[in-house]
């Protein structure tokens, strides 16, 4: 599991460095309204896609022994779904453009429909690597796909300075990823429907949950686009995306490998509880300093890298980046529930969150505008932590107190980090010429790292050095040093 996480960590580190740099470049070349138009089109695509999402890859991972016909069935269902989606998007393109009074939206949605068809032809054989916890192929596909997105989008933006740069990059990435999937895992698809009912029996609740979740988490962008306009939507969507990036990338590798790993021990309750607690503590320990730390430097980073025209995105990043970091507490409930086959319970959680979150988001936005939307997301995000932990208790029997216990030292260290960084920024205001701003950002990051690591280490020692996330990090570091030492020794011997 750790080996797979390292491959995924490398892939995510490279792809998101590329994504971050391309966002900075595109933000310089394009206007916020350009991002707003594409955000509307992408939201329409994602919502239509989610309603028909079949989660068939997860069904293959969960299946004890999938045959060739299982893979052919998944490919057949995916291709048929993609064609249906493209038709639905084509039908929705012009009504959406009329509703938003934005004629440029229709061709954007039509172009995205074409990319959906290409995505539906992806190679289902790739899931065999996930089943075996082998992820170097995912590394290659992720890096190649993201690199093509960056190269195409930046090139189009430089030449034409149009929002079509974002569409062209997205389509290029989809084409490259799909074609490479057949190179990495050779596969000749056939049209087979035989196992559709069997696969659906596992994935139906995941499908419904995905649909509810997507509407729940994407509806706010449609709301902002309709009420506050395309420029505000551009600020909000870019800020939201940047806010998600640090925490998402810090936790994605472990989340991706956790489902197949937990599925192997799902019949051993004690071992499953212990594995979940270890993973949860490790995720929180890593995510809190990254997500909250990014919020602490968001203001100078955005102003320096993207320009003053993106200043309205700063409070979005500051609030949501912190909330996303805190939401990692209990967030591993998804792979945990899937490993136990409790997909219906996960759907019930998603449905409850939908009926809580949606009215709060609508009321906050309509009454207070963008600030109201941000406050609403903070409140519902914190409430979601309790809901996730409650579901974990139902699955594993772990009390809320036991779940929080593995996170308390990380939370205390995060609080110390915030206090130390704000004190530094008060003594060293981050404004003025570019060099002073860069020095202030670097200084804030150093102070934050020292405060977090020092506090976490101190609390761990005072607690008697328990076998928690800190011990896990030390073990991993020791293993890495041992491997590097062995490689250097072999190299010296060969020389």
N, C-alpha and C positions, 0 to 999 in steps of 0.2 A: 504493500500500500504506500509506504514511504517512497519507494523507488518510482512508482507511478506518479506520486505527487510531485516529485522533483522534475520529471519530464514535463508535467503540466505547468509547474511553476515557471520553468524556463520558457515554455511557449507563451504563457500569459505575460511574463515579464517583457519579452521581446515584442509581442503583438500590441501590448498596451502602451509601451514606450512609443511604438510607431503611431498608435492611435492618438496618443496625447500630443505628439509633435505635429501630426497632421491636423488635429483640431486647432492647435495654435496657429498653424500656417493658414488654414482655411478661414479661421476667424479674422485674420488680418486681411484676407483677400475678398471675403464675402460679407454681406450685411446680415444683421440679426434676422431681418425679415426673410432672407433666403433660407436660413435654417428653419424658420417657422413654417414655410411652405412645405419643405421636405418632411418636417416633423408631423404635419397633418397627414401627408400621404403615407408615411411609414406607420403612423398610428392606425389608420384605416386598414392597412395591410395586416398589421400584427393582430388587430382585433378580429378580423375575418379569419385569419389563419388559426388563431387560438380556439375559436368556436368549433373548428373541425380537427383540432390537434388530436392524434390518436395514441401518442406516447408508445408507439410500437417498439422502439429501441429498448425502452425499459422492460417491456414485456419479454423481449428476447433475452435480456440479462437475467431476468427472474426465472425464465424457463429452465428446467433442469438439463434438458438435452435437445436443443433445437435442431431440426433436420434441414436439408436443402429446401424442401417445400415451405418450411417456415420462413426462410429468407425470401423466397420467391413471393410468398404471400405478402410480406411486409413491403417489398418493392412494388407489387401490383397496387396495393392499397395506397401507398404513398404517391405513385404516379397518377392514379385516378383522382385522388384528393387534390393534387396540384392543378390538374386541369379544371376541376370544379371551382377551386379557389380563383383561378385566373378569370373564369367566366363571371363569378360573383364580383370580383374587383372591377372588371370592365363594365358591368352593369351599374356599379355604384359610383364610377368615376365622375360622370357628368352631373348626377344629382348632388354629389358632394361639392362639386365646384359651384353649383348654383346656391347651395345652402350657405356656404362660406363666402359667397360673393367673390370668388377667386378663380377666374378662368384658367390660370396656370396650373391649378391643382389636377385637372382631368388628365392631361398628358403625363403628369408625374405618377398618378395612380396606375395608368395603363402600362408605363414602363416597369413599375414595380411588379405588376402582374406577370410580366415576362420572366422576371427573376424568380418568382415563386414556382413557375413551371420547371425551371432548371434545378431549383432546390429539391423539388419533389422526385427528381431522378437520381438522388444521391445513393451511394452504394450501401445497402444494409449490412454487408459483410464486415464493415468497419466495427460493428458492435462486438465481434468475436475478440478483438483486442481488449475491449473494455472488460469482457467476461474474465479474461486471463490477467487483468491488471497490467497490461502492456500498453504503454502510451506514447512511444516514440513516433508512431505513425500520426497520432493526433498532433504531436508537436510539429511535424513537418507540414501537415495540412493547415494548421492554424497560422503558422508563420507565413507560408506561401500565400494563403488567402488574404491575410491582413496586408502583406507587402503589396499585393496587386491592388488592393483597395486604396492604399496610400499613394502609390505611384500614379494610378489613373486619375484619382480625384484631384490631387495636387496639380497634375499636368493640365487637366481640363480647366481648373480654376485659374491657373496662370494665364492660359491662352484666352479663355472666354470670360472669366470672372462671373460665372453664372452658377445658379443653384443646381444646374445639371451636373456639375462636378460631383456633388454628393450622390446623385443617382447613378452616374456612370461608374463611380468607384464601388458602390454597393453591388451593382450587377457584375462587374469584373471579378470581385471577390467570390461571388456565388458560382460563377462559371469555372474559375480556377479550382475552387475547393471540390466541386462535383467531379470534374475531370480527373483530378489527382486521386480522388478516392478509389477510382477504378484501377489506377496504376499501382497504388499501395496494396490493395487487396483485390486481385483479379477476380472478376465475377461476370457471368453472362446471365442476365435476368430473363425470367420467363413469366408469363402471365399465369398466376395460380391464385385461386381464391379459397383453397381447401381449408386452411387453418384460420380463417378470418374470425369465426365465432370464438375459437379457443383463445386467440390473442386479445380479442376485445374483452373477454371475461376479466382479464387483469387490468387492462388499460382504460376501461370505460370511466372509472371514477377519477383517474388521473386526467383524462380528457375533459371531464366536466369541471374539475378543479382548475385546470389550466385556463379554460374559457372564462370562468369566474374571476380568476386572478388577473388575467390580462385586461378584462373590462375594468376591473377594480383599479389596476395600477396605470392604465392608459387613458381612462376616461378624463382625467384631469387635463391632459393635453388638448383633447377636443374641447373641453370647457374653456380653457384659457384662449384657444384660437378663436372661439366664437364670441366670448365676452370681452377679452382684453386686446385681441388683435394679433397679427402675425409677428410683429416686433417683440411684443411681450412673450409670445410663445417661443420665439427664438431664444430669448434670454433664459426662459424657464427650462426649455428642453436641453439646452447646452449645459446649464448649471446642474440640472438633474443628472445628466449623463456623467459629467465630471465628478459630481459628488458620489456617485455609485462606484466609480472606477477603483479608488484605493481599496475599499473594503471588499468589493467583489473579487478583485484580483488577489487579495491576500488570502481569501477563503476558498476560492474556486477549486484549486488543485485538490485540497482535502475533501471538499464536498463531492467532487467528481469521482474520486476513488472510494468514497465512504459507502455508497450504496452497494456495489458488488462485494466489498469487504464485509459489511455487516450481514449481507444476505448469506454468507457462508457460515455465520455463527448465530443465525436468527433462532435456532432451536435450543440454544443454551442461554436462558434468561440472565443468569449471573454474569456470564462472560459478555453478553450483549450490553448490559448496564455498564459494566466496567469500561468497555470499548467506547461506548457513547460518551461517558464522562471524560475519558482521556481526550477524545477528539474535541469535545465541546470546550474544555479548558484550554486546549492548544489553539483553537480557532479564536477564542476571545483574547487570549494573551497576544496574538499576532495582530488581530484586527483593530483593537482599541487604539493603540498608538498611531497606526497608519491613518485610520479614518478621522479620528479627532485631531491628530497632528496636521492633517491636510486642511481641516477647517481653520486651524489657528493661523495658517499662512496663506489662506485663500485670497484675502484682500490684496496683498502686495503681488502675489503670483499672477492674478488675473490682470491687474492694472499694468504690470510690466510686460507680460507675455502677449496679451490679447488687446490691450488698449482700453481707453476710458469708455468707449462705446459699449463695452461689456460689463461695466460696473453694476448694472441692475442684477446681474447673475450672481454677484458675490454673496448676498444674504441667502440665496437659494443653496449655494454650495456649503456655506458655513453651517446652516441648520441641518440640511439633509445628510451631509457627510458624517456629522456627529451621530445622527439618529441611525444611519445605516450601520455604523460601528457598534452601537449599543444593541441593535437588533440581531447581531450574531449570537446573542444569548438566547438559546432555545431554537435558533434558526436551523439546526441540523435535524429538526423533527421530520423534514421531508425525506431524506434518505433513510432515516430510522423507520418511519412508517411504511415506506416502500419495501424495505428489507423484510418486514413482518407481514407484508401483504395487506396492510391496513389502509388501503387506498380510499375506501369509503369514509373512514374517519378523517382523513386528510381533506377530502372534499367537503365534509361537514364543517370543518374549521374554516376552509376558504369561503364557504357560503355565509357563515356567521360574520366573518370579517368584512365581506362585501356589504351586508346590510348595516354594519356599523360605520364603515369608512365612507361609503358613497354619500350618504346624507350630510355627514360632517364636512366633507370636501366641498360639496355643492353650496352649502350654507356659508362656509367660510369664504369661498371665492366670490359669491354673489354679494355678500355684505361688505367684505373688507378688501376685495381685490386680491392681488398677488400676495401681500403679507398675510391675509386671511388663509390663503391656500397653504402657505408655508407652515403657519401655526397649526392648521388642521392636520397636516401630514406628520408633524412632530407628535401631536397628541395621539393620533391613531397608530403611529409607529410604536410608541411606547406601550400602548395598550396591546398591540400585537405580540409583544414579548411575553406578557402574562398568558395570553391565549396559547402561544406555542408551548410554553412550559407546562401548561395544563394538559395538553395533548401528550406531551412526553410522559407525564405522570400516568396517564391512562394506558400508555403502551408498555412502559417499563416498571411502573410502580415507584419510581423515584419521586420523592416529595419535592415541592418547590424549594424548600430550604436546602435540601441536598444538592439540587441543581445549581442554586446560587452559590453554594459553598466553593465550588471549583472556580468561580469567577470573582470572588471578593477581593483577592489580592490584586488581580488585574484592574479592577475598578478603582481601588485605592491608588494604585500606581498611575492610572490615567488622570485622576483628580490632582495628584501631585505634579504631573506633567503640565496640566493646564495652568496651575498656579505659577509654576516656575517660568513657563513660556510667556505668560501675560506680564509677569514682573520684568522679564528681560525686554519685552517689547515696549513697556512703559519707560524703562531706562534708556532704550535705544529705539526711538521712533523710526519706523520703516517708511521713510519718504525722502524725497529729494532726488539727486541724480541716480542713474541706473546702478552705478557701482555700490552706492550706499544701500540701495534697496536689495541688491543681490547679497551683500554682506549681511544685511539684517535677516534675510530669509535663511541664509546658511547658519547664522548664529542661532536663530530660533529653532532650527532643526537639531542642532547640536545640543542645545539646552534641553529640548524636549526629550531627546534620546537618553541623555545622561540622567534626567529626572525620572523617566519611566523605568529604565533598566535598573538604576540604583535603588529606587523604591521597591520595585518588584523583588529584587534580590534580597534586600534587607528584610522585607516582610516574610519571604520564604524561609530565611534563616531563623528569624524569630519564631516562626511556626514549627520549628523542628525539622526543617527540610523534608516535608512530606512528599510522597510519590505523586506529584501533580504535574501540571503543564511545564513548570520551570524545570523539573527533573527530566521531563521528556525532551525539552530543548537541549539541555546539557548532554543527554545521551546521544541525541542526533549530532550535536557538534563534535562529541568525542568520536563517534563513528566516522564522521567526515574527515576529521584530522587523521585518524588511523588509516583510512583508505588513501588519503593524499600522501601520508608518510610511506605507506607500502609502495605506492606508485613511484615516488621519488627514489626509494631504495632500489626498486627494480631497474629504474632508469640508470642509476649510478652504477649498478652491477653490470648492466648491458654495456655501458660505456667503457 
